[in-house]
Amino acid sequence: MMKGAADRISHHPKWKKVAYGGMQQGYDDNYTDESFLEAMVMNANVVKRDLFKVMQDSVSISQYLCIVTLVISVWIHTLGSVIDETSLLKLDVGLLALGFSVLLLTTSQLSQQLLSRYLLNISFFISGLYILAPVYHTLTRSISSDSIYALTVSLLVVHLFLHDYSGSTIRPPGALNNPTLASNISLNASIVASVLVASRLPSRHHVFAIMFFSLQIFLFAPLITFCIKKYSFKLHMWFSFALMIMTLSVVFQLHRMLFVLLLGLLVFVSVVCPYWLIRMQEYKFEINGPWDEAKLCFDITE
């Protein structure tokens, strides 16, 4: 009798780890033997981050927050008649010249043909803005100012939330990838916010000047900052810190409470958030093993 039991055990089929083939005779569908967990790997893909490196990367976010804050400051001064349309147009021309100068100095792949195309697009862009300025001027005449300002703030929040802080809203010279869908939605939100603010101005010349200024910043400022960062990271850091100091000084003259809020936000983004990210890495736990889906080791587009 003992011999018969031993024969049944010896003739029991050995379990095999196979991806396809159905149930194996004598074993449950979810059966695994002792060797199943031998291939388990813990925290294989967890990236060890350096606090100082994360703080450097967060400067791009603080930099763009300052850019948007400066745009809002110009909006407030224009709505309050502190800045007239002539001064605003001079600022527009100066920013346009400065942007092209930085682009020429920091981009080696900027050919004469590409530069000519940029200038042609900008000429069409300016002409279209000037033609549409009377339309923008009367676009929200039947809507209260409180509703306009509330909607503008909401659109700017959407813009900041979806903005691509590591890239550009326009494809840089030599780049292969186009801006993402989220980046395009963010850009559209900023354009609509600019139109809403422009519609509260007293004349179409004000509307043209503020729209030209706003779209220059939201369209071309990310491209300029991206080219500066790609050209020299050290120059990017110096430019970012100078921009933060200038923005804080402008906001300090505008309102003391806004200055405190902006300073706290910059410290939170540049110091507190990187520290939180590093601390949270200690609690990250990832396991990999034979149960994971197979991953392609080559580019499917090749």
C-alpha positions in Angstrom: 0.0 0.0 0.0 2.9 2.3 0.8 4.5 1.4 -2.4 1.3 2.4 -4.4 1.3 5.8 -2.8 5.0 6.3 -3.5 4.3 5.4 -7.2 1.5 8.0 -7.4 3.8 10.6 -5.9 6.7 9.8 -8.3 4.4 9.9 -11.3 3.0 13.3 -10.3 3.8 15.7 -13.1 6.3 18.5 -12.3 4.9 22.0 -12.2 6.3 24.3 -14.9 6.3 28.1 -15.1 4.7 28.8 -18.5 3.0 31.9 -19.7 0.5 30.1 -21.9 -0.8 26.5 -21.9 -3.7 26.5 -19.5 -4.0 24.5 -16.3 -1.4 21.9 -15.5 -2.7 18.5 -14.4 -2.7 18.1 -10.7 -2.2 21.8 -9.9 -4.6 24.7 -9.3 -4.7 27.5 -11.8 -3.1 29.9 -9.3 -0.4 27.5 -8.0 3.2 28.6 -7.6 6.1 26.7 -6.2 8.9 27.9 -3.9 11.0 29.3 -6.8 8.3 31.8 -7.8 9.5 34.6 -5.5 13.2 34.0 -6.2 13.1 36.5 -9.1 11.4 39.2 -7.0 13.4 42.5 -7.0 12.6 45.3 -4.6 13.0 49.0 -5.5 14.8 48.3 -8.8 13.5 51.4 -10.5 13.5 53.8 -7.6 15.7 56.8 -8.5 17.9 58.2 -5.7 17.5 62.0 -5.8 19.8 64.7 -4.5 18.2 67.5 -2.6 20.3 70.2 -4.2 19.7 68.9 -7.7 15.9 68.9 -7.1 16.1 72.4 -5.7 17.9 73.5 -8.9 15.3 71.9 -11.1 12.5 73.6 -9.1 14.0 77.0 -10.1 12.3 76.7 -13.5 8.9 76.6 -11.7 9.7 79.6 -9.6 11.0 81.5 -12.6 7.8 81.1 -14.5 5.7 82.0 -11.5 7.7 85.3 -11.4 7.0 85.8 -15.2 3.3 85.4 -14.7 3.4 87.7 -11.7 5.1 90.4 -13.7 2.4 90.0 -16.4 -0.3 90.4 -13.8 1.5 93.5 -12.4 1.5 95.1 -15.9 -2.2 94.3 -16.2 -3.0 95.9 -12.9 -1.0 99.1 -13.7 -2.6 99.3 -17.1 -6.1 98.9 -15.8 -5.4 101.6 -13.2 -4.1 104.0 -16.0 -0.6 104.0 -14.5 0.9 102.7 -17.7 -0.5 104.3 -20.9 -0.6 102.7 -24.4 2.6 104.6 -25.6 4.7 103.2 -22.8 3.2 99.8 -23.2 4.1 99.8 -26.9 7.6 100.8 -26.2 7.8 98.0 -23.7 6.5 95.6 -26.4 9.1 96.6 -28.9 11.9 96.4 -26.3 10.8 92.9 -25.2 10.6 91.8 -28.8 14.1 93.0 -29.7 15.5 91.6 -26.4 13.9 88.2 -27.1 15.3 88.0 -30.6 18.8 89.0 -29.3 18.8 86.3 -26.7 17.5 83.8 -29.3 20.4 84.7 -31.7 23.0 84.5 -28.9 21.9 81.2 -27.3 20.7 79.1 -30.3 23.3 77.7 -32.7 20.7 76.0 -34.9 18.9 79.2 -35.8 19.3 79.5 -39.5 18.6 82.6 -41.6 15.6 80.8 -43.1 14.1 80.0 -39.7 14.7 83.5 -38.5 13.0 84.9 -41.6 10.0 82.6 -40.9 9.9 83.8 -37.3 9.8 87.4 -38.4 7.1 86.7 -41.0 4.9 84.9 -38.5 5.3 87.8 -36.0 4.4 90.3 -38.7 1.2 88.4 -39.4 0.6 88.0 -35.7 0.9 91.8 -35.1 -1.3 92.6 -38.0 -4.0 90.2 -36.8 -3.9 91.6 -33.3 -4.3 95.2 -34.6 -7.3 94.2 -36.8 -9.0 92.3 -34.0 -8.4 94.9 -31.3 -11.8 96.6 -31.8 -13.5 93.3 -31.5 -11.6 92.4 -28.2 -12.4 95.9 -26.9 -16.2 95.3 -27.0 -16.2 91.5 -26.5 -17.3 91.5 -22.8 -19.2 94.8 -22.6 -22.3 93.1 -21.3 -20.5 91.1 -18.6 -19.7 92.6 -15.1 -16.1 93.3 -14.2 -16.2 91.0 -11.2 -17.1 88.0 -13.3 -14.4 88.9 -15.8 -11.7 89.1 -13.1 -12.9 85.9 -11.4 -12.7 84.0 -14.7 -9.3 85.5 -15.5 -7.9 84.3 -12.1 -9.4 80.8 -12.8 -7.8 80.7 -16.3 -4.4 81.7 -14.9 -4.6 78.9 -12.3 -5.4 76.4 -15.1 -2.5 77.9 -17.1 0.0 77.4 -14.3 -1.3 74.0 -13.4 -1.0 72.6 -17.0 2.1 74.5 -18.1 5.1 72.5 -19.2 7.9 73.9 -17.0 10.6 71.7 -18.5 9.8 72.6 -22.2 8.5 75.3 -24.4 5.1 76.4 -25.8 6.8 76.7 -29.2 9.0 74.0 -30.6 12.6 75.2 -30.2 15.0 75.2 -33.2 16.4 71.7 -33.7 13.8 70.0 -31.4 12.1 66.9 -32.6 9.0 66.8 -30.3 6.1 69.2 -30.5 4.5 70.7 -27.4 2.2 68.4 -25.5 -1.6 68.7 -25.4 -1.6 69.9 -21.8 0.9 72.7 -22.8 -1.4 73.8 -25.6 -4.4 73.9 -23.3 -2.4 75.9 -20.8 -1.4 78.4 -23.6 -5.0 78.7 -24.7 -6.1 79.5 -21.1 -3.5 82.3 -20.9 -4.7 83.7 -24.2 -8.3 83.8 -23.1 -7.3 85.4 -19.8 -5.4 88.1 -21.8 -8.4 88.8 -24.0 -10.7 89.1 -20.9 -8.3 91.7 -19.3 -7.9 93.6 -22.6 -11.7 93.9 -23.0 -11.8 96.1 -19.9 -9.4 98.7 -21.3 -10.7 102.1 -22.5 -9.4 102.2 -26.1 -8.5 99.8 -28.9 -4.9 101.0 -28.7 -4.7 99.9 -25.1 -6.2 96.6 -26.2 -3.6 96.1 -28.9 -0.7 97.0 -26.7 -1.7 94.8 -23.8 -2.6 91.8 -26.1 0.8 92.2 -27.8 2.6 92.3 -24.5 0.7 89.3 -23.0 1.0 87.1 -26.0 4.7 87.9 -26.3 5.2 86.7 -22.7 3.0 83.6 -22.8 4.2 82.5 -26.3 7.8 83.5 -26.5 9.0 83.7 -22.9 9.0 79.9 -22.3 11.0 79.6 -25.6 13.6 82.2 -24.5 14.0 80.7 -21.0 14.3 77.2 -22.5 17.1 78.3 -24.9 18.9 80.1 -22.1 18.8 76.9 -19.9 20.0 74.8 -22.8 22.8 77.2 -23.6 24.1 77.5 -20.1 22.6 76.2 -16.8 24.7 78.7 -14.8 23.3 81.6 -16.9 19.8 80.1 -16.4 20.3 80.2 -12.6 21.6 83.8 -12.5 18.8 84.9 -14.8 16.2 83.2 -12.6 17.5 84.7 -9.4 17.6 88.2 -11.0 14.0 87.7 -12.2 12.9 86.7 -8.7 14.5 89.8 -7.1 12.9 92.1 -9.7 9.5 90.5 -9.3 9.6 90.7 -5.5 10.6 94.4 -5.7 7.7 95.1 -8.1 5.2 93.3 -6.0 6.5 95.0 -2.8 5.7 98.3 -4.3 2.3 97.1 -5.4 1.1 95.6 -2.1 2.9 94.4 1.0 0.6 91.4 1.6 1.1 90.2 -2.0 4.8 90.4 -1.5 4.7 88.2 1.6 2.5 85.7 -0.3 4.7 85.6 -3.3 7.9 85.2 -1.2 6.2 82.4 0.7 5.2 80.7 -2.5 8.7 80.9 -4.0 10.2 79.4 -0.8 7.6 76.7 -0.7 8.2 75.7 -4.4 12.0 76.0 -4.3 12.8 74.6 -0.8 9.8 72.9 0.9 8.6 70.9 -2.0 12.1 69.4 -2.9 12.6 68.5 0.8 9.2 66.8 0.8 10.1 64.8 -2.3 13.3 63.6 -0.9 11.7 62.6 2.4 8.9 60.7 0.6 11.5 58.6 -1.3 12.2 56.9 2.0 8.7 55.4 2.1 8.6 54.3 -1.5 8.4 50.6 -1.9 8.3 48.9 -5.3 8.4 45.2 -6.2 9.1 43.6 -9.5 8.9 40.0 -10.5 7.7 37.4 -13.0 4.1 38.7 -12.7 4.9 42.0 -14.3 3.9 42.7 -17.9 6.6 42.4 -20.5 8.2 45.6 -21.6 9.6 46.3 -25.1 13.4 46.9 -25.0 13.3 48.8 -28.4 11.5 51.8 -29.9 8.3 50.6 -31.6 8.6 53.4 -34.1 11.9 52.1 -35.4 
